[in-house]
């Protein structure tokens, strides 16, 4: 080991004898997550508060992108945003009328949309002190977040999730991404938002299918982190399935709290390691989505992945017998179908195609496989391998108990 002191007083060490400097610094991240209703009502100041929290004396330039599904359900939304900006003109400068863009997984698979929005940022002169406002489901938030993260090395992103999945999971997280080369979220970055605003009013117009899909993530976080929350989901399953406003609001908020706590205190917010408990059930889910060309939505695929890995946990002796049925019963009471014919798709050499999801997940994790399994309702551990034969048994079990919700 050698140590060198340079003329400016710095020191360096190296085992090899070469001069070595270690650059080290920490950057704290923080962002508010608001829960409100009717965010663009002129008298609701949450939106202005969110944008002005670091500089209340400035007029902030904003550009707004709206999911086309949201725009169709709320045909006065663009006008409401315009009127809101006029009401708060001392704080907001809407630089262009809100732009409606496609939603759903399609928006994450079309590179032309990404390029067009990046070009739009340049056209409008959006700088690092301006705000990109994304209003829509999780897929749109992912894509617009990716655009914001790649322009000027990072623009200020404000998310307004409009789906259950967006409000209780992806919208409050730190990831952005788009699909590329046949792989889900292959391109992306970790880029915490400037703020998140969960407006319960947006949930009112969701289809039954979209309402249900986001509840899978609530079941997921309850299973890996909070047994009491899982019991509450069971107790309120009928109210949740009927989309009772109070039950849904409580579910969304608790799920978001657990998700945020995992990011802040799980020890690996940017996923530099391999353990990813928030991806419980996702190795099969991601593959099922791609096998069905996203006809199976993310939340629906996650529900199947949760059921599959719960059964695997039982067969491996990690989880008590019967808890897998308990998990499946809750998912089915919420309205999920826990089987899809694509799970039986085979490759040209006769292997189950879903098993390729393990290798793809391994690559996504950086080469080391780490899969979350349950040790109880609310507790989990990581395993580094999965037995293909046991997975086949799990699939046969799922198919055998297939029932219509």
N, C-alpha and C positions, 0 to 999 in steps of 0.2 A: 504494500500500500504506500503510495507517495502522495504528498500534499504540496500544493504550489500556491503561493501567495502572489497575486499580481499587483501591479503598481497602484491600483485603485483600492487595495485593501481586501479584495475578495479572496476566497480560498476555494480550492477544488481538490478532489481526491480521485484516485484511480488505481485499481489493482493491476492494470496492465502497464502502468507507467505513463500513459497518455494523459494529457490534461482533460479533466472532466468537470463540467458544470452541471448541476442539477437545478433545473428551473421548476419551481413549485409555488403554486398559489391556489387559493380557494375562492370560488365565486358563489355567494349565496343567491338562491333563487326564491322568490316568493310571488304569489299571485292570489288575488281574492276570488272566491267562488260565491256568487250571490244567488239566493233563492227568492224569487219574486213572482208577481203575476201582472200581466199586461204591461210589459216593460216599455212599450212605446206609447203608452198613454201620456199625454202632455204633462200631467202632474206627477208622474213617476220619475224620480230623479236618479234612480239606480244607474242607468246607462251613462248619464253625465258624470256621476260620481266615480264610476269605474274608470272612465277615460281621463278624468282630471285629477286622479288621486296623487300623482306626482308633480303636477303643475296646474294649479287651479286658476292661474291668471292668464292662461294661454287659450287661444282658439284652435282647436284640434282638427286637423284635416282627416277625413274618413272616407273610405271606399267600402261599399257594401255589396256582398254576393249572397244571393238567396237561392236555396234549393228549389227547383221547379215544382216539386211536390208540395212544398210549403206555400209557395206563391199561389198555386192553384187552390189550396185550401183556405188561404187568407188573401183574397183578391184585392183587399185594400191595404195590404202590408206595406207595399212600396210608398203609397200615398201617406200612410201613417208615419213612416220613417221621415219622409220629406217634411211633414208638418211638425214632427218632433224636433227636427234640426232647425226649422224656422223659429220654433218656440224658444229654443236654447241656442240661438245664433251667436251669443257672446262666447259660447264654449265649443260649438260644433260647426264645422264647415264641410258639408256634404259635397265632395268635389265632382260627383257625377251621379245621375239617377241610379238607384240600386239595380244591379244586373242579375237577371235570373239565369241560372246555369243548371245543367242536368244534375240529378241526385242519384242515390243508389250506387251500387258497385261499379256501374258503367263509368261514372265520373273518375274512378280511380284507375281505369284501364285504358283510357284514351289520352295518349300523350299530346294530342293536338289541343285539348282543353287546357292542359297545364301550360303549354307554350303560349297559348292565346292570353291566358291570365297574366303570365309573366310579362308579356308584351304590353298588356294593359297597365301594369304597374309603371312601366317606363313612360307610356303615353301620358299618364296622369301626374307624373312627377311625384309618385309616392316615395317618401324618404323614411328614414329610420325613426323619425319622430311623428310620422303619420300612423294611422290605424287601419288595419284590414279587418273588416267585420264579416264573420262567416256565420250565416244563419241556415241551419239545416241539420240533417242526420249525420251519423258518425262518418260515413263515407265522404260526404262533402267536406266535413271538418278536417278530415285527414288530408284531402287533396288541397284545399285552400291553405291549410297549415303548411303543407310542403312548398307551395308557391311562396308563401310569406317567408319561410325559412331560407329559401334559395335566392331571394331578391335582396340586394344590398347586404348579403350575409346575415339577414334576419330583420324582418319588419315586425312591428307590434301587432300581434294577433289577438282579437277579442272573439271568443266563441259564444254563440248562442245556440246550444243544442236544442233540437226540436223533437227528438225521439227519446223514448225511455232509455234505450241503449246509450245514446249520446249524453243524457243528463246524469245517469248513474254510473257511467264507466268511462268510455273513451273521451268524452268531452272534457272531463276534469283531469285527464292525464297529461303526459308530457311528450307524446309521440305524434309524429306526422308520417305520412307515407302514401305511396301509390303502388299499384301492381305493375309488374314489368316482367317480360320474358317468361310468362306463364307462372310466375311466382307471386304470392300475395305479399304486399308490403316490402318488395325487394328494394325499392328506392325510398329513402326517407331519412329523417333525422330526429334526434331528441331536441325539442324546442319548446320549452314551457310557454304557455300563452301569457299575454299581459293580464288578461282577466277572463273569467267565465261567468256567464249569466244564465241561470236556469229559470226559465219562465214557464210555469206550469200551464199557462193558457195554451201553449203550443201543443200540448199533449192531447187536448180535447178533440182534435180532428183526425187523430191517427186512426188508421184501419185497425180492425181487431188483430190482424196478423202482426202489424208493426208494434202494437201495444204489447203483445205477448212476447215478441222476440227479445226485447230488452230485459225481461225478467230473468232470463237465463243467467245473466251476469250477476244478478242479486243472489241467486241460488249458489253460484260459484263462490263469491266472496264469503257468503255465510258458511259454506262447507269448509273452506280453508282457514277461516279466521274467527268465526263468531257463531258458536252453537246456539246461543240464545236468539240470535237473529234468524237462524234457520227455523227454530221452533216458532218464532213469530210469523214467518212466512207460511208455515204449515197452518197455524191458527187462522190466518187471514187469507188463505188460498182462494176461497170462494169469492171474497170481496175483491181480491186482486184480479181474478179471472173476469169479474164483472166490471173491472176498471173503476172501482169506487174511488172517488177523488181523494179522500183522506188517506185510505190505505195505500194508494199509489204514491202520494206525496211522502208519506213516511218511509216507504220502501226505497224510493229514489234517494232521499236524503241520507238514510243509513248506509246504503250501498256506496254512495259517493264518499261518505266519511271514511269508510273502511278502505276504499280504493286510495284516497288521498293519504291516509295514514301509512299504508304500505309503501307508497312512493317516498314519503318523507322519512320513515323510520325503518324501512325494510333493509337498509344498508346498501342498496344498489339501484338508485333511481334511474340511471341511464343504462342499466342492464349490461354492465361490462363483464359480469360473471355469467354462469350458466343457469343458476337457479332462478326460476320465474314462476312463483306460485300463482300470480295473477293469470297465467296461461294454463291453469288447470283445465283439462278437457279440450285444449286447443290444437293439439297435434293432429288429432283425427278431424276436428272441425275444419281446419284450414284446408285439408285435403278434400274433404267432402264438398266444401264450397267450390273448389276448382273442378272436381269431377262432375258437378252438376252445372258448371258454367254459371254459378251463383244463383241458380234457380232456388236452391236452399239458401236462405239468408243466414247471416252470421250468427244471430242469436239462436236460430233453429238448429244450426250445425253444432253450436256450443252445447245446447241441451243434450244432443245425442252423444257428443264427446264426454260430457259429464257423466252420463249414464254408463257409457262404456268403461271409463276409468274408475268409476265407483265399483263396478262389478269386478274389474281387474284387481282393485285393492282388496276385495273380499277373497278372491281366489288365491291371492298371494299371501293371505293370512295377516294382512295389515289392518283390515277393517272388519269389525264383527259381522258375522252372517246376519242378513236381514236389513242392514243399513242401506245396502244397494237398492232393495225394494222400497225402502222409505224415501230415498232420493228420487227414484223413478215415479213413485206415487205422487210426490209433490209436483214434479215437472208435468206429469199428465193432468193433474188437477188444474194446473195453470193453463193447460191447453196444448201442450207440446206433443207431437208425434215422435216417438223415439226409435223409429226405423225408417230407412230409405233404401230403395232397391240399389242405388249406386254403391252401397256398402259391399255389394257382392260383385262389383265389376272386377274383371281379371285382366292381367296383362297378357301379351301374346304367348308368354311361357307358362301361363296358368296360375300365376301368383295373384293374390288379392291386391288390387291396386291401392287400397286404403293403407296397406302396410308401408308403401313408399312415403307416406306422410311422416313416418318416423325419421327417415333419412333426410327429408326436406327440413324437418324441424331441427335435426341435429346441425344441419348447415346454417339454419337461421340462428342457432344458438352460438355458432362459432366453432363447431367441430366436436364439442363434447355434449353428449346427450344428457339432459337432466329433465326428468318428467315428474311432475307433482302427483303424489298419491295420497289418499286419505288414511289417517290412522284413527280417526274418530270424526264425529260431526263437529267441525270447528277446528280440527287439527290435521296437520299434514306433514309429509317429509318428501325428500327428493330421492328418486331412484335413477340409476345411470344405465339401465338396460331394461328392455321389455321382451318377453318371450312371445314369439309369433304364434306358437300353438295356443297359448293362453288367450291371446287376443282373439284368435279364431273361436275359442270357446265362448268368449264374451259376446262376440257377434252373434253366435248361434243362440245364446241366451236372450239377447235383445230381440232377435227375430222371433223366437219362440213365444215371447210375452207380448208381441205386437198387438196393440189395441187401438181403436179409433178414439180420439179425444172427444 
